Amino acid sequence: MQDNDCIFCKIISGKIPSRKLYEDDLIYAFHDINPAAPVHFLIIPKSHIPTLSDASAAHEAALGRMLAKVGELAREAGCTDGYRTMINCGRVGRQEVYHLHMHVVGGPDPLPPMLVFER
């Protein structure tokens, strides 16, 4: 099921172009349009799941596929010595697009610390 107003659903359907890395019956992977690292792509389920908190047992196959495929896609993108995955959830988690998505970031140099808190 897709949401007609969701930008990621529009990318999956081809209404909005993307630089696709991978697609199968459950997931879609594409390059981020505003990369935060030399390698930065997203993996999304084809079903519209607004947040990780909205995922249920019905979504296990797509979520499992996302995790099972990330290593292969990261290596193909040049991340041979590691990468970072992130799933932001909700307002506090700074989720910007309300369609579950996994960021995969990496590059030839070590990434900065994951979180920096000011005290």
C-alpha positions as CSV (number, residue, x, y, z in Angstrom):
1,M,0.0,0.0,0.0
2,Q,1.3,3.5,-0.9
3,D,0.4,7.0,0.2
4,N,-0.2,9.3,-2.7
5,D,1.2,12.3,-0.8
6,C,4.4,10.6,0.3
7,I,7.6,11.7,-1.6
8,F,9.2,8.2,-1.2
9,C,6.0,6.5,-2.5
10,K,6.3,8.8,-5.5
11,I,9.9,7.7,-6.0
12,I,9.0,4.1,-5.8
13,S,6.2,4.5,-8.4
14,G,8.5,6.5,-10.7
15,K,6.6,9.8,-10.4
16,I,9.7,11.4,-9.0
17,P,13.1,10.4,-10.5
18,S,15.8,8.9,-8.3
19,R,19.3,7.4,-8.7
20,K,18.3,3.8,-8.0
21,L,20.8,1.4,-6.6
22,Y,18.5,-1.6,-6.1
23,E,14.9,-2.7,-6.3
24,D,13.0,-5.9,-5.7
25,D,9.4,-6.8,-4.7
26,L,9.9,-5.5,-1.1
27,I,12.5,-2.8,-1.0
28,Y,13.9,0.1,-3.0
29,A,17.4,1.7,-2.5
30,F,18.5,5.0,-4.0
31,H,21.2,7.7,-3.5
32,D,20.3,10.6,-1.1
33,I,19.8,13.9,-3.0
34,N,21.6,15.8,-0.2
35,P,24.5,13.4,0.8
36,A,26.0,13.8,4.2
37,A,29.1,11.7,3.3
38,P,30.8,10.4,0.2
39,V,28.5,7.4,0.3
40,H,24.9,8.2,1.3
41,F,22.0,6.2,0.2
42,L,18.6,5.2,1.5
43,I,16.8,1.8,1.7
44,I,13.1,1.9,2.0
45,P,10.3,-0.6,2.1
46,K,7.9,-0.4,-0.8
47,S,5.0,-0.5,1.6
48,H,4.2,2.8,3.2
49,I,5.2,2.5,6.8
50,P,5.2,6.0,8.4
51,T,7.8,5.3,11.2
52,L,9.7,2.4,12.7
53,S,7.2,2.6,15.6
54,D,4.4,1.8,13.1
55,A,6.1,-1.4,11.9
56,S,4.5,-4.7,12.9
57,A,4.9,-8.4,12.3
58,A,3.3,-7.9,8.9
59,H,6.4,-5.9,7.8
60,E,9.0,-8.4,9.0
61,A,9.9,-9.6,5.4
62,A,10.6,-6.0,4.2
63,L,12.5,-5.0,7.3
64,G,14.5,-8.2,7.2
65,R,15.3,-7.7,3.5
66,M,16.5,-4.1,4.3
67,L,19.0,-5.5,6.8
68,A,20.0,-8.4,4.8
69,K,20.7,-6.3,1.7
70,V,22.5,-3.4,3.3
71,G,26.0,-5.0,3.5
72,E,26.0,-5.9,-0.2
73,L,24.8,-2.5,-1.3
74,A,27.3,-0.7,0.9
75,R,30.2,-2.8,-0.4
76,E,29.1,-2.1,-4.0
77,A,29.0,1.6,-3.2
78,G,32.6,1.5,-2.0
79,C,32.2,1.0,1.8
80,T,34.7,-1.8,2.1
81,D,35.9,-0.9,5.6
82,G,32.6,-0.1,7.3
83,Y,29.6,2.2,7.2
84,R,26.8,3.5,9.4
85,T,23.1,2.8,9.3
86,M,20.5,5.1,10.8
87,I,16.7,5.0,11.1
88,N,15.3,8.2,12.5
89,C,11.9,7.8,14.1
90,G,9.4,10.6,14.8
91,R,9.8,14.2,15.7
92,V,12.3,13.7,18.5
93,G,14.3,11.3,16.3
94,R,14.4,14.0,13.6
95,Q,12.6,12.0,11.0
96,E,12.0,14.3,8.0
97,V,10.1,12.1,5.6
98,Y,7.4,10.0,7.2
99,H,8.0,6.8,5.3
100,L,10.3,4.4,7.1
101,H,13.8,4.7,5.7
102,M,17.4,3.6,6.5
103,H,20.2,5.9,5.8
104,V,23.5,4.2,4.9
105,V,26.5,6.5,5.1
106,G,30.2,5.9,4.7
107,G,33.3,6.9,2.8
108,P,37.0,6.3,2.7
109,D,37.7,8.1,6.0
110,P,36.2,7.4,9.4
111,L,32.8,9.1,10.0
112,P,32.4,11.7,12.8
113,P,31.0,10.7,16.1
114,M,27.4,9.6,15.8
115,L,25.9,12.1,18.2
116,V,27.3,15.2,19.8
117,F,25.5,16.6,22.8
118,E,26.2,20.0,24.2
119,R,26.2,20.1,28.0
